[in-house]
Amino acid sequence: YTDKHKDCSGVTLHLTHQKQPLIAGMYLMMSVNTVIPPGKKVVDADIACHYKRSPMHLFAYRVHTHRLGKVVSGYRVRNGQWTLIGRQSPQLPQAFYPVKYPVDISYDDILAARCVFSGEGRATETHIGGTANDEMCNFYIMYYMEAKHAVSYMTCTQNANPEMFRNIPQEANIPIPVKSDVLKMMHGHHEETKDSDASSLLQQDKKEEILDHGDFYSLLSKLLGEREDVVHVHKHNPTEKTESDLVAEIANVVRKKDLAREKTNHDERDNTILVRDRIQKFHRLESTLRLPESRHFSLQQSKHGEGSWEKKHKGDFHIAEAVEWPGLHLKLGQVSGLALDPENNLVVFHRGDHVWDENSFDSKFVYQQRGLGPIEQNTIIVLNPSNAKLLHSTGKSLFYLPHGLTVDKNGNYWVTDVALHQVFKLGANDKEPLLILGVALQPGSDKNHFCQPTDVAVDPITGSIYVSDGYCNSRIIQFSPNGLYVMQWGEETSLGRSRPGQFRIPHSLALIPDLSQLCVADRENGRIQCFRLETGEFTREIKHKAFGRELFAVSYVPGGLLFAVNGMPYPGEAESVQGFVMNFSTGEIIDTFIPLRKSFEMPHDIAASEDRTVFVGDVHAKTVWKFTSAEKMEHRSVKKAGIEVQETKESETIVEATLKNKPESTDSLKNMDKQHLVQQTSTTGVSFVLITTLLIIPVVVLLAIIVFIRWRKTTVYGADGEHKPDSSSRRILGRLRGKGGGGINLGNFFANHKGYSRKGFDRLSTEGSDQEKDEDDGTDSEEECSASPLPPAPSSS
C-alpha cells in the first residue's frame, strides 16, 4: 500500500469478469396476522408455503421476534417428513447461524416455520407491527442456487396447510431458556418491567415509538429506497383493523413498486415475483458498474441478414419452465415430434400404444410387429399453447411408429414413420394422406425408398421438400413440391474424425428460409451441420462440449436464434441432458434450460416460436414441457454506497436484427455477396448526395432572393426596370452586402417574413445524425469438431 498501512480487515475481495455459477439469496418466512392475547401463556404463529422454483441449497438461518418470542423453528417438509433447518431463541443475539446439516429444497417441497410466543405480562392484545412493543415472527433462510435460475429474494407470508402442523416435531414447541442478563443486554432500557400498568406503557410508548431495525418493515424500506412510501411507526394501541390496514398498505406498496399491477392471490410464488426485480440489485450491482458498452445490445450488421446476438450479452436471455403448463398430465404415448402450426398452436405427434424397442426391427431394418396393426389412437393432436386444451386430432389407423413432424405454411402436416419407411403429407381435416413418399414397409437407399426416415422440412417459399434419412441411411434428400426426386447429399461418418457432410443419424431438421439454409441435428456426432438449400453445400458446423455425444433436435426462430436438446450422457460422462439457446450467427450458447418438474429422460424434439416460447417432447417420459423467457430487470437508478448507477432494462423482448427476405430467384441468391457490396457502396453514395445537397441549398436560397428582389423592383419601376440590368445588378449586390440604408438584412428578412427571432437562427438539432450502421460482416465462428471414439450402438427412438 502506498501509505504504508497494512490491510487488517480480514476481507479479501476478488474481482472477475467470469460470471459466477452460483448466486446466494434470502428466503423470508413471515407471519402477518398473528394476534397474541394478553396473559395467554402459549401462542403459536405458523407459516408454510409450497416451493415452486429451481432447487436451492440452504446454508444459514436467522430467527427474529420482539420481546414475547420464546423459540422459532424452520423445517423442510417432503413426503410428510419434517427436516429441521434451524431452531433458535429469538432473544439471543440477532445473527445468521449456519445450518447444522445441509438441506436442499426441491420443487414442490414445503417450507414451514413456527414462532412460539407468550402474552404474559401484557394488558392488551399484541399484533404484528413495526415498533418494539409490537411483535414479529420471522424466519430468514440464506441459500444458494444455480445463477441462471437464481432469484435473490423470496418470501412466504401465509400458512398453506394449517392441518399439517399437527405433525410438527415436538421440539418446535419447547422454549429455549435465555439468561436474564442476556435479555437485559438485548433489550436494554426497553425491557418491560413486571408492572405492566397500561397507563405507564402508554406514556412510555408515546415517548419512544421505536422501529426495530431487524424487522421486515425496515427491510422493505431499504429495498424500496423510498422511506416515505412505507409506514414505519404507527400509533399506540392501534385497533386490529388498523394493524391489518398497515400490513395491507405495506403489501400494496411492494406490489405497486415492483410490478405496477395488482395481485389477488398471495401465494409464495406471487410474493417472489412482487419483490424479485427490486431485490436483484443485490447481486446485479456489479453489472451496473461495468463500462456502458458492456451493458447494451450492440447489434452489428449481420452477414446476409443473419440475426446477430453479441457474445457479451448471452447471459441476458433466460428460458425457464412454465410451471403452470398442464401438458405434463396429458395421456400420450411416446412423444416423437412437435411443431407449431400457422396459428401458433402446438401440434404433437405421438405413438399411442405402440413402442419402439429391441423387438421392433430385424437386422435388415424390416419392421417385425406388423401383426399389431396401425395405431388405433389419433396420433396427431393439436393443443392450445396456453392451457393445453385439445383443439383437434387426427392420424388414426395410419401409422405404426411415428417419428418426425413439421407443419407447412398452409397448415399441412408432414410426418415420417420409421416402421413404414415413408413420408406423409396430411391435410388438417383429411382422413387420407395427400402425398406419400417411399414404399410401405420396404427399407432401401435409392431414390424411391427410405430407411427409417427421421424428419421433414418444407421450404415456405419454393415448396421444396427435404427429408432426413435416417437411422440406416446417412443422407438428406430433396424433392419437388409434388414429390419428384431432385437431389441428395451426405454420407456415413468415416472412422475417426467426423467430416463435413457426414452423418451418424441425421435426426432433426431446421429450415432457415431467411438465409436459404437447412440445419441438421447430426445426432450421434453430437453436432449441428448447416447446408445451402439449393446446392446442399456445407456452410458451417455448431458443436459444443456441453452437447455431449448426442444432439437430438434443433429448431430455428426468425431473428437468429437456434434451440436444441441433447441426449443423456453415457456412463462416466458429465454433460447433462438439457436444452440450449444459441446465437445462430456465432454458434455461441446464450442459455441452457432444464425442467423443474420431473426431469428430462430422452427429449426427442423441440419447437420454438418467435416470442421465445419453447416446447420439448420427451419420448421416454411421454410428456411435453413448456418453457418461456424469464422476466428481466427494469431500468432504474440505484444509489449504492454513495454512487448512483443505472441498471439496464432487459425486457423479455430482445432486440433482433432485421432479416432480409429470401431472394426469389436462384440467380439473385448467387449474387448476395455482390448485393452486399452494392449496399455498402450505396451508403457511400447517400453520403455524397447529402453533402452535395447541403452545398446546393445556399445557392438555391440566393437565387430565390435575387428573383424576389427583381420582382419587387419590377413592381416599383414597372417595365423600365427591365432596361437597366447593369444598374439593377449593382444595386442587388450592394444590398446583399448590406451597403446603404435600404440594403436587405437576412436576419430582418426572415424575421419579417417567417416570424423568426432576430436574435439568430434556432440551433439545428443533431439528434439522429449518427444513424450509420456498421456494415462489417458478422463472423461465423464455431467450435471445431473434435475426434472422439465411436460410441456404443445408438438407442432407438
N, C-alpha and C positions, 0 to 999 in steps of 0.2 A: 504494500500500500504506500502511496506517495507521502502520506502524513505520518508514516512510521507506526501507525496503530495497528494492532492485530485484531482480526475479527474473532470475537468470543461469543457470538450469538448462538453458536451451535447449529445454525441453519445453513445448509448448502443448497444453493439454487442452481438447477441445471436447465439450460435452455436448449431447445432442439427445434428444428424445422420439421421433424418427423411427427406425424400425427400419432398420438398415443392410442394403443389398442383398447385401453380400459378407461372408463370415466367413473368417478365417485359421485355419490349424491346422498340426499337425505329424504327419508320417508317419515312423515309426521302423522302419528295417530293421536287424535284429539277429541275429547268429549265436548259437546257444545250445549247440551241441555240438561246436565246433571243439577239436581237441587238437593241440598243437604239440610234436612230438618233440624231445628235447634234441639240439642240434647240427645239426638239419636246416636247410639254407640257405634254402629257399623252401617256404612252406606257404600254400595258398590257402583262404580261407573264402568260400563263395558263398551268396548269399541271393537268392531270386526268388519273386515271388507274382503271381498274376493279379489285376488291379484290377477290382472288381465294383461300382463305385459311380458317382455322378454325376461329370461332368467336373471336374477340378481343374487349377489353373494354378500351376506351381512358380516360386518367385522366390528361394529361398535354400537352402543346404545346409550341413551340418556333418559332419565325419568325426571318429571317435573310436576310438582303441585305447589300449593302455598302451605299455610300452617296446618291445615286439617288433614293432609295426606299422610297415610301410615306406610303404605307399600304400593309399588307399581310393578306390574309384571307383563311381559310381552311374549307371545308364542306364535309359532307357525303350526297351523292345523292342516294335516294332509291325511286323507282317508280315515278321519276320526282320531288320528294320533296327534297328541299335543307335544310339540318340541319347544323347550324353553329357549328363548332368545336372550333374555336378560331379566333380572329381578333385583330391585334395589329400593332402599328407603329414600323418598324424595327430600328428607330432612338432612341427608348427608351432602357434602359439597357438590354443587351442580357441575358435573363434568361428564364427558363421554367415557364409558368404561368398555374395555374390549369384550367382545363376545367370547365366552369361555370355550365353546366348541363351535367350529364353523357351521353356519346354517345357510343353505341355499333355498331360494324361493323360486318356484316354477309357476308357469301359467295355471291358473285356477286353484292355487293354494289359497288358504285363508290366513290372513294376518289378524291376530286377536290380542287385545290388551285389557287389563283390568286395573283400575285405581281403587284402593280401599281408603275411605275417609271415616272420620268420626266428628259428629256435630256437638260433642260435649264441650261445654263452656260457652256456647253461643246462645244468644237470646232470640235471634231471628234466623230466618232461612238464609242459607248461603248459596249463591248462584255462581255460575261460571262468569268471570269478568276479568278486568284488567288491573284492578288495584290490589294492594296487599291483603285487604280484608275480604276480597272475593276468593274464589278458588279456580283452579285449573287442573285438568287431567291430561297430561301429555306424555307420550312415549315416542321418543325420537330413535330412528334407526339409521345408521350410516351403512352404505352399501357401495359395491362397485358392479359394473356390468360392461358388456362389450360396447365400445364407443359408438359404433354405427347404429346400435339400438338404444342408446342411452337416453334416459330422461333424468335430469339433475334434481328434480324435486317432485315428490308425490305426497298426497295427503289422504287420510281416511278420517271421516268425521261422523260416522254412523255406526249402528250395530245391525249388520245384515241378518244375523241369526241369533236372537236372544236365547232360544232354546238350547243352543249348543253349550252355553256357559254352565249348564248343569254338570258338564263333564270336565270343567276346568280343573287342573291339578290343585290339590288342597293347599299347596304351598302359596298359591296366589292370594289366599285369604288370611295368611298369618303375618301380622305386622312385624316389621324389623325394628327392634328396640334401638333407640338412639339416646346417648347420654345427654343430660340436661345442659352441660357446658357446651356441647356441640350445638344444641338448639339455640342457646343464647348467642353463640358466635354467628350462627346462620341468620338469625332474625334480629339481633341487636335490640335497639330500643323499641322496635316494632312488636316485640314479643308480647302477647296478650297476658295480662295479669289474671289471677284467679277470680278477681272481682270483675264479672262481666256485665256490670251495670250498663244498661242500654244508653243512658244519657252520657256517661263518660266515654263510651265508644263513639257516640255521635260527635262529641266535641273533638275527640282525637282524630276522627276521620275528616272533620271539617278543616283541621289544621294541615293534614297531610293526605292528600289524595295521590298516592304514590303509584307509579307504574312499575310493575315488576319487569325487569329487563330480560327475564328469561321467558316471558310469555309469548304467545303466538301473535298477539296484537302488535307488540313491539317488532316482532319478526316481519309481520306484514308491512309495517311502516318502512322498515329498512328496504324491503324488497320493492315496494311500490315507489319509494323515493319521494313521496309527496305526503307529508305527515298530516296536512290539513284535511285529507280525504278520509282519515281513519280516526274514529273517536277513541282516544286512549283512556280517558278518565270519565267516569260517569258519577252522578250524584249519589250521596249516601242513601242507603236503604232503598234502592230502586225496586219498583214493583217487578213481578215476574214478567209482565208484559214488556216493561222497559228493557229488562235483560234480554229477552228474546229479540226485541227490536234491535238491540245493539249487535247481537250476533248476526241477525239478518242483514243489518246495514253493512257490516264488515264483509260478509259474504258477497253482498251486492257490489261493493267496491271492487273486490277481486274480480268478479265476473266482468264488470264494465271495463276495468283497466286492461285485462288480459285477453278478453275475447271480443269485447264490444258487442256482445249479444247476450240475451237472456238464456239461462238454462233452467229446465224444470226438474230434472232428476238430479239427485245429489250422491250418486254412487261414486266409488273411488276412481273410476276411470274418468268421469267428468271433472272431478276435483283436480285430477292430474292435468288435464288439458287446460283448466282455468288458469293455473299459475305457471305452467311449463315455460311459456315463452319468456316471461319476465325473469324466471329463475335461471334460465340458461345462460344469463350473463356471467354467472359464477365461473363456468368452465369455458365460456367463449370469449372472455375478456381478452385473452391473448390474441385471438384472431382479429379483434378490433384495433390492436396496436400495430399490426403489420403494415407495411407500406401500402398505400392506396391501390397501386396497380395489382396487388396480390389479392384484393378483395372484391374485384369487379369482373364481370364477364368481359373478355376482350376477344370478340369474335374476329377471326381472320377470314379473308375471302377464301372460300373453300375451292379446292380443285374440282373443276367441272360441277360445281354446285353442291359438293358434298356438305352435309351438316357437320359443323366443327364444334367440338367441346374442348375448351382449354384444359390442359393437363392439370394445372393447379387447382381447378375447380371440381375435380372429381368427387371430393368429399361433400360438396354442397347438395348432392342429389341422393335421396334415400328412398328405398322401397321397403314397405313393411306390410305384414299380413293384415287384411281387413277381417278382424276377428268377429265382426257381426255377420259375415257372409255365411249363409246356411248351406252352402254347396257341399260341405263335408258330410252332410247327412243324406245326400242323395243315394238312392239304391241303384248303383251302377255295377256293370261288370268291369272287366279290365279296361281302363280308360287309355285308349291308344292315340287319339287325335283330338285336337282342339282348333277352332278357328272362330273369327268374328265375321258376321255377315254384314252386308251394306248398312243395316240399321244398327250396327254395333251390338247385336245380340250374340250371346255365346252359343256356339254350336259344338256339341260333344259327340264324338264317335267312340262307341264302346262295344265290348264283345258279349254282352249279355251273359248267358250261362256257359259260353264256350271259354276255354282256357288254352293258351299256348304253353305246352310243357314238352318234356322229353319224348313223349309218345306221339307227338303231332306229325312228325315227318320222318321219312326213312333217309338213308344216306344219300339218295339222289334228289332230295327235297320234294318228294311226292307226298302229298297230304294223306295221312293214314286214318283219319276219323270221319270219312265221308258218310259213314253209316249214321252219324248223329244228325245228318241233315243240316240245313241252314239255320241260323239263329232265329228263333221264333219271336223274340222281342224286337221292338223298334230300336235299331242301333244308332240312329241319328236323332238326337234330341236338341231342341232349341230352348235356351233358358234366358230369362230376364237377367241382365248382368248385375242388377242392383239387389234383387231379392231371391234369385234362383228359381223363380216361378216358371213352371213349364209352359211354353208358348206353342210349341209344335213338335211333332215327332214323325219319323218315317224310317224306312230301311228295314222293314220286317221281312223275313224269309228271303233275303237277298245275299247275305254274306256268311262266310264260315269263320274267318279270322280277320276282322278289321285291323287296319294299321294307320295309314296316313289320311289326313283330311285337309282340304283347302276350300274356300268359298270364293268364286269369281265375282266380278263387279256386278253381274246380273243376278246374283244370289243363287247360282247353281252350285251343288255340292260335287266336289271331285274327291274320290276316295280310292284307296288301294286295299286289296285283300291278298294277304301273303299265302293263304291256302289255295285260293283260286288262281293266283299269279296273274291278276288282272287289275285294270284301272277302269273306274266307272265315273260317268257324268250323270248326275241326278238332278232333276228339277225339284224345287222345294215341295211341290204338290203332285209330283208324278209318281206313280206306282212302279213304272218300269224305267230302266236306265235310258237316257238319251244317247249315250255313246259308250261303247265298251272297247277297250284296247287289251290285247293279249288273248290267249286261248285258255279256257277254263280248265283248271287242274293240271295243266301241262307246263312244267318249268322249261325254260330254254334261254338262249342267249343271242338269238338272231333278231331281225327287225320286227318280227311278229310275235315274239314270245318275251315274257319277263320271267325272272326267277326271284320270287318274294320281293316285289316292288315295295318301297317304303313310303314314298311321299310324292305329291304332285304340286306344281306351281303353274299358274296361268298368267301370262302377260296381259295386263288390263288394256294395253294399247294395241298390240298386234293380235292377241288371242292365241299366241303360240303356247303349246303345252310342253312342260318339262317334267320328266319322271325320273326319280332316283331309283335305280335298280342295281342292287338292293342288297339282300343278305348273301346271295350266292353269285351275283354279278357285281362288278365294280365300275359302274358307268352312269352317265346322265344322258337321257335320250330326249331329243326334241321332236315334237310332232306339230303339224299344221293345225289350225283351229278345227278342221274337220277330221283330224285323226290320222293324217298321212305322215309316214316317217320322213324326217328331214335330215337329221344327223345325230351323231352321238360322240361323246368323248369320255375319257377316263380309262384306267386300267388297275389291275391288282397292285397292292403295295409290294414292292420288292423287299428282299431281306435287308435288314439294316435300316438305313435312314428312309423315311417316307418322303418321296419326291412330289413336287407339284403335279397335280392331275392324277395322282394315285389315290385310291380309296381302300379303306378297310371298313366296309359297311357305310355307304353314303345314306344317312339315316333320316335327314330332315332338310327341307329346302326353305330358303327365304329369298323372295324376289325383291330386288331394289330397282323398281322401274325408273326412278329419278335418274339413276346412274347407269341404267341398262346393264345391270349385273345380277348374277344369281349366286347366292352364298349357300354352301353345303355344310351341314354338320357331319364331318367325317368321323363317325362315332368312335371306332376302335383306335384311330390315330389321335384322338383327343384334340381335335383342332377344327377350325372353320376355314374352308377354302372358297374363294370367290372367283367367278369367271365372267367373261363378256357374253351377253346373251346371243349376239349374232354369230360369234365365231367359236365359242367355247374356250377362248384363250384365257389362261390362268392370269389373274391380276394380283392376287395377294393371299396371304395366309395370316390367320389370327390364332395364336397359340400362347397359352399361359400355363405356368406350373400349377396354378390353382385349379385348372381344369381337371387335373389328374389324367388318367389313361383314357377316359371315355367322355365324350361330349354328345349328348343325346339329341338336342333340339335347338333350333335357332329361329328367332323372329325379328323382323325389322319394322321400325316405326319411322315414318317420314319425319325428317328433321335431323336424322343422323344417329339414331340410337339402335343398337343391337341388344337383344335379350337372349339368354341361353341358359340351359340347365345341363349339369354334368351327371355322371353316374356314381354309384357307390364306390369307395376306394377298395382296391384289392388288399388282402391281408398284409399288414406291415406298412401300408402307405398312409400318409397323414392327411391328404387332401380330402376335405369333407364334401358331401353332396349338398349342392346349393344352387341358387340362381345367380346370374351375372347380368349386370347392365354395362354396356360398353359403348365407347365413342367409336362409331364406325370409321370416322376419318382417320383416327390414330390407332385404333385397335385397343386402346387402353381401357382397363376395367374402371368404371366410375363407382360401382357399388356392387355389393353382393347381398343376398337375402335368403332367409330360411323361414319356415313356418313356425309359429308359436304353439299352435295346437297340433298334436301328433308330431310326426316327423316325416320328411321325405323318405320314401323307400326306393322307388325307381321312377323319378319324374321322367315322363316319356315324351311329352310335347308341351309347347309353350305358345301362348298367343298374347299379343300386346296391342293396345290401342293408342291413339295419338295423345290421349290425356294421361298416358303412362299408367293405365290400369293393366295389370298383368294377371293372366290365368295360367295355372300349371296343372296338367293332368298326370296323375300317377297310376301307372299300370298295375303295380302291386298293391298299393293302398286303396285302389279302386275309388279314387276321390278326385275332386277338383279344388285347388286352392285359389284364392283371390288375393292379390297384393295391390296396394296403391302407394302413390308417392306421399311421403310424410310431410306434414305441415312444417314450414320453415319459420325462422325468426323474423319478426317485424323490424323495420328500420326505426331506430330510436337513438336518442342521445343518452349516454351513460356517464355519470360523473363518478369516478372511482379514484380514491387516493389523490384527490385534487386535480386529476387530469380528466378533461372532458373529451370523450371519444365518440365516434359514430359507429354504430353497428349497422351492418349491411342487411337490407331486406332480401331474403332469399325465398321467394314465394314458390308455391307449387308450380306456377307457370314459369318454366325455364326458357330463357331466350334461345331461339332456334335460328340457325342460318337459313336464309331463303333458298330453296332449291329450284333449279331450273327445270322446266318441263322437259321430258324426254323428246328429242327431235323426232319428227315423224318419219323421215327418210333415212335409209342406211347411209347415203352419201353425206348427209349433214352430221350423222354420228361420227363418221370417219374424220370430219373436219372440225371436231370440237376443239382441238388444240389450236387450230387456226383461228377459230372464233374467239377463243380466249385472248389470243394476241391482238385480234382486231378490237376486242373490248378494251384492252389496255391502251391501244392507240387512240381509240375514241375518247378515252378520258383526257389524253393529252390534247386532242382536237378541241374538246369542250373548253379546256383552259385557254387555248389560243383564241377561240371565238369570244370568250368572255373578256379577255384583255383588249381585243380589237374593238369590241362593243363599247367598253369603257372609254377608249380613246376617241371614238367617233362621236359620243354623246355631246362633249363640249362644242364640237364643230357644228353639230345639228342645232344646238341651242343658239350659237352665234348667228347662224343663218336665219333662224326664226326671228331673232331680234332685229336683224337687218331688214327682213321683209316687213316686220311690224313698223319700223321707223319709216320705211318707204311708203307704206300705206298711210301713215299719219301725215307724211309730207304731202302726199297726193291729195289728201283730204283738205289740207290747209291751202296749198298753192294751186290746186286744180291741175290742168294739163300742162302748165308752164314748168312744172317740176320735171317733167319728162325730158325737157330740152336742156336741163342743166346737170348732166350726170357728173361732171368733174367737181363742181362746187358742192353738190349734194354729198358726194362720196367723202369729200374733205370734212364736211360738217359731221357726217356719221362717225368717221374715225375720231374726230375731235371729241365728240360726245362720249364715245366709248372709252376714251382716255380720261374722261372726267373733266375736260377743259371747258371753261365757260360756265356761266351761271345756269344755263339751260341744259347742261350735259346730263345724260342718263346714268343714274347710280343703280347697279344691280340689286343692291340691298333694298333701296327705295322701290325699285320696280316690283320685286316680288312681294314686298311688304304691302304695296298699294293694291296689287292685283290679286294676290293669293292669300292675304291675311297673315303672312308670316311676321314674326317679330323682327324688328330692325336690329336687335342685339346680335344677330348672327344666325346661321343655319343650324337646325337641330342636328345633333350628333347622330350619325348613322349607326344603327345597331350592328354589332359584329357577331351577334349570336347566329349560329348556324353556318358560319363561314368555314368551319373546319370539318366539312362533311365528307371529305375524300376518304374512300375506303382503301385499306391496304390490299393491294392486288397480288401479294405474294401467294403462291400456291400453298395449300395445306400439305403437310407431309403424310406419307403413307407408311409410317414406321410400324413395324410389328416384330414380335419376338421370333427368333429363328427356331425352326423345328429342331429339337434335339433327338438324337438317336436313343432308342430305348429297346430293351429286349422284347421279344414278342410276348404278348400277354396270353393267358390261358384262353381256351375257346370262348368266344363271346356268348353271353346269355341270350336266350330267346326272349323277344318281347314284341 
